[in-house]
Amino acid sequence: MNPRKNSNKTNAVFFILGELIGIASPSKDGLMSKNGFLARGRADINTDANMLITTGIYAVYCYGQDYASKHYPIELGHIIVFVDNVGGSKSQLAISSTGQMYARMSWGEYNWSEWRAFKI
């Protein structure tokens, strides 16, 4: 099959399938958004960082709180979560409002390593 000859048909099929499947959101599966990671919402002192186990980006707001008691390495910033969906490993990358970065990993159910600061 000549891809150039059929490119309009191929593009039309991809467009129709994309419209049928739709864009993924925090509440439904679908195609990945062109905007990147799914925004998972705000994580504050009422949410334990150990429980952030769904792939996506979380806005951290624990300013003036005892954030370490909830396993956060930062008061303000983002936590990006990666889950492999194969062996059960999870990674978290935290970026503070000052630019300091931390990472940790879990192999298994809620067995998190210590947060480690990036040395740049």
Biopython code that builds the backbone (N, CA, C, O; Angstrom):
import numpy as np
from Bio.PDB.StructureBuilder import StructureBuilder

atoms = [
    (1, "MET", "N", (0.851, -1.174, 0.000)),
    (1, "MET", "CA", (0.000, 0.000, 0.000)),
    (1, "MET", "C", (0.897, 1.239, 0.000)),
    (1, "MET", "O", (1.861, 1.319, 0.763)),
    (2, "ASN", "N", (0.578, 2.175, -0.841)),
    (2, "ASN", "CA", (1.335, 3.426, -0.924)),
    (2, "ASN", "C", (0.780, 4.392, 0.130)),
    (2, "ASN", "O", (-0.360, 4.839, 0.014)),
    (3, "PRO", "N", (1.590, 4.722, 1.176)),
    (3, "PRO", "CA", (1.064, 5.589, 2.245)),
    (3, "PRO", "C", (0.688, 6.983, 1.768)),
    (3, "PRO", "O", (-0.216, 7.608, 2.322)),
    (4, "ARG", "N", (1.391, 7.481, 0.726)),
    (4, "ARG", "CA", (1.055, 8.822, 0.223)),
    (4, "ARG", "C", (-0.290, 8.830, -0.475)),
    (4, "ARG", "O", (-1.070, 9.773, -0.339)),
    (5, "LYS", "N", (-0.555, 7.768, -1.226)),
    (5, "LYS", "CA", (-1.808, 7.679, -1.966)),
    (5, "LYS", "C", (-3.002, 7.616, -1.025)),
    (5, "LYS", "O", (-4.059, 8.170, -1.326)),
    (6, "ASN", "N", (-2.844, 6.954, 0.099)),
    (6, "ASN", "CA", (-3.953, 6.747, 1.035)),
    (6, "ASN", "C", (-3.875, 7.643, 2.267)),
    (6, "ASN", "O", (-4.624, 7.426, 3.219)),
    (7, "SER", "N", (-2.998, 8.637, 2.280)),
    (7, "SER", "CA", (-2.806, 9.430, 3.491)),
    (7, "SER", "C", (-4.064, 10.179, 3.910)),
    (7, "SER", "O", (-4.323, 10.308, 5.107)),
    (8, "ASN", "N", (-4.851, 10.674, 2.965)),
    (8, "ASN", "CA", (-6.081, 11.378, 3.325)),
    (8, "ASN", "C", (-7.079, 10.437, 3.985)),
    (8, "ASN", "O", (-7.742, 10.804, 4.955)),
    (9, "LYS", "N", (-7.183, 9.211, 3.450)),
    (9, "LYS", "CA", (-8.076, 8.222, 4.043)),
    (9, "LYS", "C", (-7.583, 7.826, 5.431)),
    (9, "LYS", "O", (-8.371, 7.706, 6.369)),
    (10, "THR", "N", (-6.277, 7.624, 5.550)),
    (10, "THR", "CA", (-5.686, 7.248, 6.835)),
    (10, "THR", "C", (-5.920, 8.344, 7.863)),
    (10, "THR", "O", (-6.312, 8.062, 8.996)),
    (11, "ASN", "N", (-5.681, 9.589, 7.476)),
    (11, "ASN", "CA", (-5.908, 10.714, 8.386)),
    (11, "ASN", "C", (-7.371, 10.806, 8.805)),
    (11, "ASN", "O", (-7.672, 11.111, 9.959)),
    (12, "ALA", "N", (-8.277, 10.543, 7.871)),
    (12, "ALA", "CA", (-9.704, 10.591, 8.185)),
    (12, "ALA", "C", (-10.071, 9.503, 9.197)),
    (12, "ALA", "O", (-10.845, 9.744, 10.125)),
    (13, "VAL", "N", (-9.511, 8.309, 9.010)),
    (13, "VAL", "CA", (-9.785, 7.215, 9.938)),
    (13, "VAL", "C", (-9.260, 7.567, 11.322)),
    (13, "VAL", "O", (-9.965, 7.384, 12.315)),
    (14, "PHE", "N", (-8.026, 8.073, 11.402)),
    (14, "PHE", "CA", (-7.458, 8.459, 12.696)),
    (14, "PHE", "C", (-8.293, 9.550, 13.349)),
    (14, "PHE", "O", (-8.506, 9.522, 14.561)),
    (15, "PHE", "N", (-8.766, 10.505, 12.566)),
    (15, "PHE", "CA", (-9.584, 11.586, 13.110)),
    (15, "PHE", "C", (-10.885, 11.038, 13.693)),
    (15, "PHE", "O", (-11.277, 11.388, 14.806)),
    (16, "ILE", "N", (-11.552, 10.165, 12.919)),
    (16, "ILE", "CA", (-12.828, 9.598, 13.379)),
    (16, "ILE", "C", (-12.621, 8.761, 14.631)),
    (16, "ILE", "O", (-13.394, 8.875, 15.583)),
    (17, "LEU", "N", (-11.585, 7.915, 14.646)),
    (17, "LEU", "CA", (-11.314, 7.098, 15.825)),
    (17, "LEU", "C", (-11.000, 7.969, 17.034)),
    (17, "LEU", "O", (-11.449, 7.691, 18.147)),
    (18, "GLY", "N", (-10.227, 9.022, 16.805)),
    (18, "GLY", "CA", (-9.907, 9.937, 17.895)),
    (18, "GLY", "C", (-11.140, 10.601, 18.465)),
    (18, "GLY", "O", (-11.245, 10.779, 19.678)),
    (19, "GLU", "N", (-12.069, 10.967, 17.610)),
    (19, "GLU", "CA", (-13.319, 11.570, 18.063)),
    (19, "GLU", "C", (-14.157, 10.569, 18.850)),
    (19, "GLU", "O", (-14.816, 10.940, 19.821)),
    (20, "LEU", "N", (-14.134, 9.308, 18.439)),
    (20, "LEU", "CA", (-14.917, 8.287, 19.134)),
    (20, "LEU", "C", (-14.324, 7.951, 20.493)),
    (20, "LEU", "O", (-15.051, 7.773, 21.471)),
    (21, "ILE", "N", (-13.003, 7.866, 20.548)),
    (21, "ILE", "CA", (-12.340, 7.480, 21.793)),
    (21, "ILE", "C", (-12.327, 8.640, 22.780)),
    (21, "ILE", "O", (-12.609, 8.448, 23.963)),
    (22, "GLY", "N", (-12.011, 9.815, 22.318)),
    (22, "GLY", "CA", (-11.974, 10.997, 23.176)),
    (22, "GLY", "C", (-10.665, 11.151, 23.922)),
    (22, "GLY", "O", (-9.830, 10.246, 23.926)),
    (23, "ILE", "N", (-10.491, 12.285, 24.542)),
    (23, "ILE", "CA", (-9.283, 12.613, 25.292)),
    (23, "ILE", "C", (-9.398, 12.057, 26.707)),
    (23, "ILE", "O", (-10.457, 12.127, 27.329)),
    (24, "ALA", "N", (-8.299, 11.507, 27.204)),
    (24, "ALA", "CA", (-8.281, 10.990, 28.573)),
    (24, "ALA", "C", (-8.484, 12.132, 29.561)),
    (24, "ALA", "O", (-8.082, 13.269, 29.318)),
    (25, "SER", "N", (-9.115, 11.801, 30.677)),
    (25, "SER", "CA", (-9.313, 12.766, 31.755)),
    (25, "SER", "C", (-9.062, 12.031, 33.070)),
    (25, "SER", "O", (-8.923, 10.808, 33.067)),
    (26, "PRO", "N", (-9.000, 12.749, 34.194)),
    (26, "PRO", "CA", (-8.818, 12.045, 35.470)),
    (26, "PRO", "C", (-9.913, 11.025, 35.770)),
    (26, "PRO", "O", (-9.706, 10.113, 36.571)),
    (27, "SER", "N", (-11.081, 11.171, 35.133)),
    (27, "SER", "CA", (-12.178, 10.257, 35.435)),
    (27, "SER", "C", (-12.426, 9.197, 34.360)),
    (27, "SER", "O", (-13.224, 8.287, 34.580)),
    (28, "LYS", "N", (-11.745, 9.295, 33.173)),
    (28, "LYS", "CA", (-11.960, 8.286, 32.131)),
    (28, "LYS", "C", (-10.712, 8.089, 31.288)),
    (28, "LYS", "O", (-9.923, 9.011, 31.081)),
    (29, "ASP", "N", (-10.555, 6.865, 30.809)),
    (29, "ASP", "CA", (-9.457, 6.555, 29.902)),
    (29, "ASP", "C", (-9.760, 7.114, 28.527)),
    (29, "ASP", "O", (-10.917, 7.378, 28.200)),
    (30, "GLY", "N", (-8.728, 7.294, 27.721)),
    (30, "GLY", "CA", (-8.881, 7.797, 26.366)),
    (30, "GLY", "C", (-7.522, 8.100, 25.787)),
    (30, "GLY", "O", (-6.509, 7.581, 26.255)),
    (31, "LEU", "N", (-7.498, 8.934, 24.778)),
    (31, "LEU", "CA", (-6.238, 9.348, 24.168)),
    (31, "LEU", "C", (-5.548, 10.368, 25.064)),
    (31, "LEU", "O", (-6.209, 11.128, 25.773)),
    (32, "MET", "N", (-4.233, 10.383, 25.033)),
    (32, "MET", "CA", (-3.468, 11.352, 25.831)),
    (32, "MET", "C", (-3.663, 12.753, 25.275)),
    (32, "MET", "O", (-3.648, 12.951, 24.060)),
    (33, "SER", "N", (-3.842, 13.698, 26.137)),
    (33, "SER", "CA", (-3.996, 15.092, 25.751)),
    (33, "SER", "C", (-2.692, 15.633, 25.188)),
    (33, "SER", "O", (-1.612, 15.218, 25.607)),
    (34, "LYS", "N", (-2.788, 16.546, 24.251)),
    (34, "LYS", "CA", (-1.593, 17.199, 23.716)),
    (34, "LYS", "C", (-0.929, 18.080, 24.774)),
    (34, "LYS", "O", (0.208, 18.516, 24.592)),
    (35, "ASN", "N", (-1.620, 18.340, 25.861)),
    (35, "ASN", "CA", (-1.082, 19.173, 26.934)),
    (35, "ASN", "C", (-0.236, 18.392, 27.930)),
    (35, "ASN", "O", (0.266, 18.980, 28.888)),
    (36, "GLY", "N", (-0.063, 17.094, 27.739)),
    (36, "GLY", "CA", (0.837, 16.319, 28.587)),
    (36, "GLY", "C", (0.150, 15.609, 29.724)),
    (36, "GLY", "O", (-0.934, 15.050, 29.557)),
    (37, "PHE", "N", (0.789, 15.630, 30.902)),
    (37, "PHE", "CA", (0.305, 14.901, 32.059)),
    (37, "PHE", "C", (-1.121, 15.284, 32.437)),
    (37, "PHE", "O", (-1.552, 16.421, 32.247)),
    (38, "LEU", "N", (-1.832, 14.314, 32.973)),
    (38, "LEU", "CA", (-3.152, 14.605, 33.504)),
    (38, "LEU", "C", (-3.005, 15.337, 34.829)),
    (38, "LEU", "O", (-2.276, 14.898, 35.718)),
    (39, "ALA", "N", (-3.691, 16.435, 34.946)),
    (39, "ALA", "CA", (-3.694, 17.177, 36.205)),
    (39, "ALA", "C", (-4.589, 16.424, 37.176)),
    (39, "ALA", "O", (-5.758, 16.180, 36.881)),
    (40, "ARG", "N", (-4.053, 16.056, 38.326)),
    (40, "ARG", "CA", (-4.793, 15.273, 39.311)),
    (40, "ARG", "C", (-5.384, 16.131, 40.421)),
    (40, "ARG", "O", (-6.112, 15.629, 41.277)),
    (41, "GLY", "N", (-5.076, 17.403, 40.409)),
    (41, "GLY", "CA", (-5.664, 18.277, 41.410)),
    (41, "GLY", "C", (-4.685, 18.642, 42.507)),
    (41, "GLY", "O", (-3.475, 18.445, 42.391)),
    (42, "ARG", "N", (-5.250, 19.179, 43.574)),
    (42, "ARG", "CA", (-4.459, 19.703, 44.686)),
    (42, "ARG", "C", (-4.202, 18.622, 45.733)),
    (42, "ARG", "O", (-5.107, 17.879, 46.114)),
    (43, "ALA", "N", (-2.964, 18.550, 46.185)),
    (43, "ALA", "CA", (-2.591, 17.677, 47.301)),
    (43, "ALA", "C", (-2.192, 18.592, 48.446)),
    (43, "ALA", "O", (-1.264, 19.391, 48.317)),
    (44, "ASP", "N", (-2.891, 18.475, 49.562)),
    (44, "ASP", "CA", (-2.593, 19.340, 50.699)),
    (44, "ASP", "C", (-2.361, 18.495, 51.943)),
    (44, "ASP", "O", (-2.173, 17.281, 51.853)),
    (45, "ILE", "N", (-2.377, 19.136, 53.091)),
    (45, "ILE", "CA", (-2.059, 18.465, 54.358)),
    (45, "ILE", "C", (-3.071, 17.359, 54.679)),
    (45, "ILE", "O", (-2.795, 16.495, 55.512)),
    (46, "ASN", "N", (-4.228, 17.377, 54.034)),
    (46, "ASN", "CA", (-5.232, 16.335, 54.252)),
    (46, "ASN", "C", (-4.989, 15.087, 53.399)),
    (46, "ASN", "O", (-5.710, 14.098, 53.527)),
    (47, "THR", "N", (-3.984, 15.132, 52.539)),
    (47, "THR", "CA", (-3.656, 14.013, 51.657)),
    (47, "THR", "C", (-2.233, 13.554, 51.945)),
    (47, "THR", "O", (-1.301, 14.356, 51.895)),
    (48, "ASP", "N", (-2.061, 12.288, 52.240)),
    (48, "ASP", "CA", (-0.735, 11.725, 52.479)),
    (48, "ASP", "C", (-0.049, 11.490, 51.133)),
    (48, "ASP", "O", (-0.649, 10.902, 50.233)),
    (49, "ALA", "N", (1.182, 11.935, 50.985)),
    (49, "ALA", "CA", (1.917, 11.759, 49.734)),
    (49, "ALA", "C", (2.075, 10.286, 49.376)),
    (49, "ALA", "O", (2.190, 9.949, 48.198)),
    (50, "ASN", "N", (2.083, 9.409, 50.368)),
    (50, "ASN", "CA", (2.161, 7.970, 50.090)),
    (50, "ASN", "C", (0.952, 7.458, 49.321)),
    (50, "ASN", "O", (1.009, 6.395, 48.703)),
    (51, "MET", "N", (-0.128, 8.204, 49.357)),
    (51, "MET", "CA", (-1.355, 7.784, 48.682)),
    (51, "MET", "C", (-1.491, 8.363, 47.268)),
    (51, "MET", "O", (-2.470, 8.084, 46.576)),
    (52, "LEU", "N", (-0.519, 9.161, 46.843)),
    (52, "LEU", "CA", (-0.532, 9.692, 45.474)),
    (52, "LEU", "C", (0.073, 8.625, 44.568)),
    (52, "LEU", "O", (1.276, 8.637, 44.307)),
    (53, "ILE", "N", (-0.750, 7.713, 44.094)),
    (53, "ILE", "CA", (-0.259, 6.540, 43.366)),
    (53, "ILE", "C", (-0.892, 6.391, 41.984)),
    (53, "ILE", "O", (-0.825, 5.318, 41.383)),
    (54, "THR", "N", (-1.495, 7.444, 41.486)),
    (54, "THR", "CA", (-2.058, 7.449, 40.140)),
    (54, "THR", "C", (-1.208, 8.374, 39.275)),
    (54, "THR", "O", (-0.937, 9.513, 39.654)),
    (55, "THR", "N", (-0.789, 7.877, 38.108)),
    (55, "THR", "CA", (0.042, 8.671, 37.212)),
    (55, "THR", "C", (-0.589, 10.033, 36.951)),
    (55, "THR", "O", (-1.781, 10.134, 36.663)),
    (56, "GLY", "N", (0.219, 11.067, 37.055)),
    (56, "GLY", "CA", (-0.251, 12.424, 36.794)),
    (56, "GLY", "C", (0.531, 13.434, 37.600)),
    (56, "GLY", "O", (1.524, 13.101, 38.247)),
    (57, "ILE", "N", (0.074, 14.668, 37.555)),
    (57, "ILE", "CA", (0.751, 15.761, 38.257)),
    (57, "ILE", "C", (-0.205, 16.347, 39.297)),
    (57, "ILE", "O", (-1.372, 16.620, 39.013)),
    (58, "TYR", "N", (0.320, 16.530, 40.496)),
    (58, "TYR", "CA", (-0.448, 17.045, 41.626)),
    (58, "TYR", "C", (0.147, 18.386, 42.059)),
    (58, "TYR", "O", (1.368, 18.528, 42.124)),
    (59, "ALA", "N", (-0.695, 19.357, 42.351)),
    (59, "ALA", "CA", (-0.250, 20.642, 42.897)),
    (59, "ALA", "C", (-0.181, 20.500, 44.414)),
    (59, "ALA", "O", (-1.184, 20.197, 45.060)),
    (60, "VAL", "N", (0.995, 20.716, 44.976)),
    (60, "VAL", "CA", (1.186, 20.572, 46.428)),
    (60, "VAL", "C", (1.024, 21.928, 47.098)),
    (60, "VAL", "O", (1.671, 22.905, 46.720)),
    (61, "TYR", "N", (0.157, 21.972, 48.091)),
    (61, "TYR", "CA", (-0.032, 23.190, 48.872)),
    (61, "TYR", "C", (-0.122, 22.811, 50.344)),
    (61, "TYR", "O", (-1.197, 22.496, 50.856)),
    (62, "CYS", "N", (1.020, 22.846, 51.010)),
    (62, "CYS", "CA", (1.087, 22.540, 52.447)),
    (62, "CYS", "C", (1.789, 23.676, 53.188)),
    (62, "CYS", "O", (2.438, 23.441, 54.207)),
    (63, "TYR", "N", (1.666, 24.888, 52.691)),
    (63, "TYR", "CA", (2.370, 26.032, 53.250)),
    (63, "TYR", "C", (2.005, 26.244, 54.719)),
    (63, "TYR", "O", (0.829, 26.318, 55.077)),
    (64, "GLY", "N", (3.023, 26.338, 55.553)),
    (64, "GLY", "CA", (2.815, 26.589, 56.972)),
    (64, "GLY", "C", (2.314, 25.385, 57.745)),
    (64, "GLY", "O", (1.929, 25.523, 58.906)),
    (65, "GLN", "N", (2.308, 24.216, 57.138)),
    (65, "GLN", "CA", (1.802, 23.006, 57.778)),
    (65, "GLN", "C", (2.961, 22.057, 58.117)),
    (65, "GLN", "O", (4.087, 22.262, 57.662)),
    (66, "ASP", "N", (2.687, 21.042, 58.898)),
    (66, "ASP", "CA", (3.666, 20.003, 59.207)),
    (66, "ASP", "C", (3.676, 19.005, 58.054)),
    (66, "ASP", "O", (3.226, 17.869, 58.209)),
    (67, "TYR", "N", (4.190, 19.429, 56.894)),
    (67, "TYR", "CA", (4.112, 18.633, 55.671)),
    (67, "TYR", "C", (4.908, 17.333, 55.754)),
    (67, "TYR", "O", (4.553, 16.363, 55.083)),
    (68, "ALA", "N", (5.967, 17.281, 56.552)),
    (68, "ALA", "CA", (6.757, 16.052, 56.681)),
    (68, "ALA", "C", (5.930, 14.921, 57.297)),
    (68, "ALA", "O", (6.171, 13.750, 57.002)),
    (69, "SER", "N", (4.959, 15.261, 58.150)),
    (69, "SER", "CA", (4.127, 14.233, 58.776)),
    (69, "SER", "C", (3.249, 13.508, 57.751)),
    (69, "SER", "O", (2.760, 12.409, 58.013)),
    (70, "LYS", "N", (3.057, 14.116, 56.605)),
    (70, "LYS", "CA", (2.271, 13.503, 55.535)),
    (70, "LYS", "C", (3.167, 13.052, 54.379)),
    (70, "LYS", "O", (2.700, 12.841, 53.261)),
    (71, "HIS", "N", (4.466, 12.909, 54.672)),
    (71, "HIS", "CA", (5.454, 12.352, 53.739)),
    (71, "HIS", "C", (5.770, 13.242, 52.545)),
    (71, "HIS", "O", (6.199, 12.741, 51.505)),
    (72, "TYR", "N", (5.570, 14.539, 52.669)),
    (72, "TYR", "CA", (5.948, 15.473, 51.610)),
    (72, "TYR", "C", (7.353, 16.011, 51.889)),
    (72, "TYR", "O", (7.698, 16.259, 53.044)),
    (73, "PRO", "N", (8.167, 16.194, 50.847)),
    (73, "PRO", "CA", (9.463, 16.829, 51.042)),
    (73, "PRO", "C", (9.405, 18.349, 50.833)),
    (73, "PRO", "O", (10.393, 19.048, 51.055)),
    (74, "ILE", "N", (8.246, 18.851, 50.408)),
    (74, "ILE", "CA", (8.104, 20.266, 50.049)),
    (74, "ILE", "C", (6.805, 20.834, 50.617)),
    (74, "ILE", "O", (5.867, 20.097, 50.920)),
    (75, "GLU", "N", (6.771, 22.176, 50.757)),
    (75, "GLU", "CA", (5.548, 22.863, 51.190)),
    (75, "GLU", "C", (4.677, 23.268, 50.002)),
    (75, "GLU", "O", (3.454, 23.127, 50.035)),
    (76, "LEU", "N", (5.324, 23.769, 48.958)),
    (76, "LEU", "CA", (4.627, 24.259, 47.768)),
    (76, "LEU", "C", (5.335, 23.749, 46.521)),
    (76, "LEU", "O", (6.565, 23.708, 46.474)),
    (77, "GLY", "N", (4.571, 23.364, 45.523)),
    (77, "GLY", "CA", (5.167, 22.918, 44.264)),
    (77, "GLY", "C", (4.315, 21.851, 43.588)),
    (77, "GLY", "O", (3.085, 21.893, 43.622)),
    (78, "HIS", "N", (5.004, 20.898, 42.976)),
    (78, "HIS", "CA", (4.329, 19.822, 42.256)),
    (78, "HIS", "C", (4.922, 18.472, 42.623)),
    (78, "HIS", "O", (6.104, 18.365, 42.951)),
    (79, "ILE", "N", (4.099, 17.460, 42.564)),
    (79, "ILE", "CA", (4.565, 16.075, 42.604)),
    (79, "ILE", "C", (4.055, 15.405, 41.339)),
    (79, "ILE", "O", (2.861, 15.426, 41.040)),
    (80, "ILE", "N", (4.992, 14.808, 40.598)),
    (80, "ILE", "CA", (4.658, 14.064, 39.391)),
    (80, "ILE", "C", (4.800, 12.585, 39.726)),
    (80, "ILE", "O", (5.826, 12.153, 40.251)),
    (81, "VAL", "N", (3.763, 11.815, 39.419)),
    (81, "VAL", "CA", (3.738, 10.389, 39.747)),
    (81, "VAL", "C", (3.789, 9.568, 38.466)),
    (81, "VAL", "O", (3.075, 9.841, 37.501)),
    (82, "PHE", "N", (4.644, 8.561, 38.482)),
    (82, "PHE", "CA", (4.766, 7.612, 37.383)),
    (82, "PHE", "C", (4.476, 6.217, 37.936)),
    (82, "PHE", "O", (5.017, 5.841, 38.976)),
    (83, "VAL", "N", (3.625, 5.445, 37.247)),
    (83, "VAL", "CA", (3.317, 4.071, 37.649)),
    (83, "VAL", "C", (3.551, 3.186, 36.431)),
    (83, "VAL", "O", (3.065, 3.485, 35.340)),
    (84, "ASP", "N", (4.304, 2.081, 36.617)),
    (84, "ASP", "CA", (4.642, 1.251, 35.456)),
    (84, "ASP", "C", (3.531, 0.307, 35.017)),
    (84, "ASP", "O", (3.552, -0.158, 33.877)),
    (85, "ASN", "N", (2.564, 0.006, 35.876)),
    (85, "ASN", "CA", (1.449, -0.885, 35.562)),
    (85, "ASN", "C", (1.900, -2.264, 35.102)),
    (85, "ASN", "O", (1.134, -2.981, 34.458)),
    (86, "VAL", "N", (3.132, -2.643, 35.423)),
    (86, "VAL", "CA", (3.638, -3.965, 35.076)),
    (86, "VAL", "C", (4.027, -4.699, 36.347)),
    (86, "VAL", "O", (3.471, -5.751, 36.661)),
    (87, "GLY", "N", (4.984, -4.140, 37.074)),
    (87, "GLY", "CA", (5.467, -4.797, 38.278)),
    (87, "GLY", "C", (5.039, -4.131, 39.565)),
    (87, "GLY", "O", (5.416, -4.575, 40.649)),
    (88, "GLY", "N", (4.261, -3.078, 39.461)),
    (88, "GLY", "CA", (3.775, -2.409, 40.653)),
    (88, "GLY", "C", (4.675, -1.319, 41.190)),
    (88, "GLY", "O", (4.417, -0.790, 42.271)),
    (89, "SER", "N", (5.732, -0.965, 40.460)),
    (89, "SER", "CA", (6.604, 0.104, 40.959)),
    (89, "SER", "C", (6.002, 1.464, 40.652)),
    (89, "SER", "O", (5.327, 1.662, 39.642)),
    (90, "LYS", "N", (6.270, 2.392, 41.557)),
    (90, "LYS", "CA", (5.784, 3.760, 41.433)),
    (90, "LYS", "C", (6.942, 4.700, 41.740)),
    (90, "LYS", "O", (7.770, 4.407, 42.602)),
    (91, "SER", "N", (7.001, 5.823, 41.040)),
    (91, "SER", "CA", (8.009, 6.846, 41.305)),
    (91, "SER", "C", (7.306, 8.175, 41.516)),
    (91, "SER", "O", (6.275, 8.456, 40.904)),
    (92, "GLN", "N", (7.885, 8.990, 42.397)),
    (92, "GLN", "CA", (7.394, 10.351, 42.603)),
    (92, "GLN", "C", (8.559, 11.316, 42.456)),
    (92, "GLN", "O", (9.645, 11.096, 42.991)),
    (93, "LEU", "N", (8.309, 12.376, 41.728)),
    (93, "LEU", "CA", (9.267, 13.461, 41.553)),
    (93, "LEU", "C", (8.609, 14.710, 42.118)),
    (93, "LEU", "O", (7.541, 15.113, 41.658)),
    (94, "ALA", "N", (9.243, 15.327, 43.118)),
    (94, "ALA", "CA", (8.701, 16.544, 43.740)),
    (94, "ALA", "C", (9.562, 17.733, 43.340)),
    (94, "ALA", "O", (10.790, 17.664, 43.392)),
    (95, "ILE", "N", (8.920, 18.811, 42.947)),
    (95, "ILE", "CA", (9.614, 20.045, 42.573)),
    (95, "ILE", "C", (9.022, 21.167, 43.407)),
    (95, "ILE", "O", (7.832, 21.469, 43.309)),
    (96, "SER", "N", (9.866, 21.782, 44.231)),
    (96, "SER", "CA", (9.377, 22.838, 45.125)),
    (96, "SER", "C", (9.241, 24.158, 44.392)),
    (96, "SER", "O", (9.730, 24.319, 43.274)),
    (97, "SER", "N", (8.573, 25.094, 45.034)),
    (97, "SER", "CA", (8.397, 26.431, 44.461)),
    (97, "SER", "C", (9.729, 27.156, 44.311)),
    (97, "SER", "O", (9.813, 28.140, 43.576)),
    (98, "THR", "N", (10.770, 26.688, 44.994)),
    (98, "THR", "CA", (12.107, 27.295, 44.879)),
    (98, "THR", "C", (12.973, 26.577, 43.844)),
    (98, "THR", "O", (14.099, 26.998, 43.577)),
    (99, "GLY", "N", (12.453, 25.497, 43.262)),
    (99, "GLY", "CA", (13.194, 24.758, 42.248)),
    (99, "GLY", "C", (13.945, 23.544, 42.768)),
    (99, "GLY", "O", (14.513, 22.791, 41.977)),
    (100, "GLN", "N", (13.961, 23.336, 44.075)),
    (100, "GLN", "CA", (14.614, 22.142, 44.628)),
    (100, "GLN", "C", (13.816, 20.910, 44.215)),
    (100, "GLN", "O", (12.585, 20.926, 44.235)),
    (101, "MET", "N", (14.528, 19.831, 43.836)),
    (101, "MET", "CA", (13.861, 18.618, 43.371)),
    (101, "MET", "C", (14.220, 17.418, 44.235)),
    (101, "MET", "O", (15.341, 17.296, 44.729)),
    (102, "TYR", "N", (13.242, 16.538, 44.403)),
    (102, "TYR", "CA", (13.399, 15.320, 45.191)),
    (102, "TYR", "C", (12.765, 14.167, 44.414)),
    (102, "TYR", "O", (11.873, 14.375, 43.592)),
    (103, "ALA", "N", (13.233, 12.958, 44.685)),
    (103, "ALA", "CA", (12.651, 11.771, 44.059)),
    (103, "ALA", "C", (12.629, 10.625, 45.050)),
    (103, "ALA", "O", (13.440, 10.562, 45.974)),
    (104, "ARG", "N", (11.686, 9.722, 44.842)),
    (104, "ARG", "CA", (11.631, 8.491, 45.619)),
    (104, "ARG", "C", (10.882, 7.445, 44.807)),
    (104, "ARG", "O", (10.248, 7.760, 43.799)),
    (105, "MET", "N", (10.962, 6.195, 45.257)),
    (105, "MET", "CA", (10.350, 5.097, 44.522)),
    (105, "MET", "C", (9.756, 4.080, 45.483)),
    (105, "MET", "O", (10.208, 3.934, 46.619)),
    (106, "SER", "N", (8.740, 3.385, 45.006)),
    (106, "SER", "CA", (8.101, 2.318, 45.779)),
    (106, "SER", "C", (8.070, 1.054, 44.931)),
    (106, "SER", "O", (7.608, 1.064, 43.790)),
    (107, "TRP", "N", (8.565, -0.025, 45.505)),
    (107, "TRP", "CA", (8.449, -1.346, 44.888)),
    (107, "TRP", "C", (7.449, -2.119, 45.723)),
    (107, "TRP", "O", (7.813, -2.724, 46.732)),
    (108, "GLY", "N", (6.222, -2.106, 45.321)),
    (108, "GLY", "CA", (5.206, -2.827, 46.070)),
    (108, "GLY", "C", (4.240, -1.878, 46.742)),
    (108, "GLY", "O", (4.240, -0.673, 46.488)),
    (109, "GLU", "N", (3.438, -2.430, 47.581)),
    (109, "GLU", "CA", (2.351, -1.703, 48.215)),
    (109, "GLU", "C", (2.845, -0.765, 49.314)),
    (109, "GLU", "O", (3.192, -1.215, 50.406)),
    (110, "TYR", "N", (2.878, 0.518, 49.034)),
    (110, "TYR", "CA", (3.179, 1.569, 50.010)),
    (110, "TYR", "C", (4.531, 1.387, 50.714)),
    (110, "TYR", "O", (4.682, 1.782, 51.870)),
    (111, "ASN", "N", (5.490, 0.806, 50.041)),
    (111, "ASN", "CA", (6.828, 0.622, 50.585)),
    (111, "ASN", "C", (7.753, 1.657, 49.953)),
    (111, "ASN", "O", (8.548, 1.321, 49.076)),
    (112, "TRP", "N", (7.656, 2.903, 50.388)),
    (112, "TRP", "CA", (8.374, 4.007, 49.761)),
    (112, "TRP", "C", (9.795, 4.132, 50.289)),
    (112, "TRP", "O", (10.053, 3.942, 51.478)),
    (113, "SER", "N", (10.719, 4.458, 49.375)),
    (113, "SER", "CA", (12.076, 4.814, 49.799)),
    (113, "SER", "C", (12.044, 6.210, 50.409)),
    (113, "SER", "O", (11.022, 6.894, 50.359)),
    (114, "GLU", "N", (13.160, 6.623, 50.979)),
    (114, "GLU", "CA", (13.279, 7.992, 51.487)),
    (114, "GLU", "C", (13.344, 8.954, 50.288)),
    (114, "GLU", "O", (13.784, 8.584, 49.200)),
    (115, "TRP", "N", (12.901, 10.177, 50.514)),
    (115, "TRP", "CA", (13.059, 11.225, 49.490)),
    (115, "TRP", "C", (14.557, 11.539, 49.377)),
    (115, "TRP", "O", (15.247, 11.674, 50.388)),
    (116, "ARG", "N", (15.044, 11.651, 48.157)),
    (116, "ARG", "CA", (16.433, 12.019, 47.912)),
    (116, "ARG", "C", (16.468, 13.308, 47.101)),
    (116, "ARG", "O", (15.799, 13.428, 46.075)),
    (117, "ALA", "N", (17.248, 14.261, 47.569)),
    (117, "ALA", "CA", (17.368, 15.547, 46.875)),
    (117, "ALA", "C", (18.284, 15.393, 45.669)),
    (117, "ALA", "O", (19.288, 14.683, 45.725)),
    (118, "PHE", "N", (17.928, 16.065, 44.578)),
    (118, "PHE", "CA", (18.776, 16.114, 43.399)),
    (118, "PHE", "C", (19.941, 17.038, 43.679)),
    (118, "PHE", "O", (19.759, 18.113, 44.251)),
    (119, "LYS", "N", (21.104, 16.642, 43.293)),
    (119, "LYS", "CA", (22.302, 17.501, 43.397)),
    (119, "LYS", "C", (22.641, 17.965, 41.998)),
    (119, "LYS", "O", (23.089, 17.182, 41.160)),
    (120, "ILE", "N", (22.423, 19.249, 41.753)),
    (120, "ILE", "CA", (22.673, 19.798, 40.410)),
    (120, "ILE", "C", (23.864, 20.737, 40.439)),
    (120, "ILE", "O", (24.232, 21.299, 39.408)),
]
sb = StructureBuilder()
sb.init_structure("model")
sb.init_model(0)
sb.init_chain("A")
sb.init_seg("    ")
for serial, (resi, resn, name, xyz) in enumerate(atoms, 1):
    if name == "N":
        sb.init_residue(resn, " ", resi, " ")
    sb.init_atom(name, np.array(xyz, "f"), 0.0, 1.0, " ", f" {name:<3s}", serial, name[0])
structure = sb.get_structure()
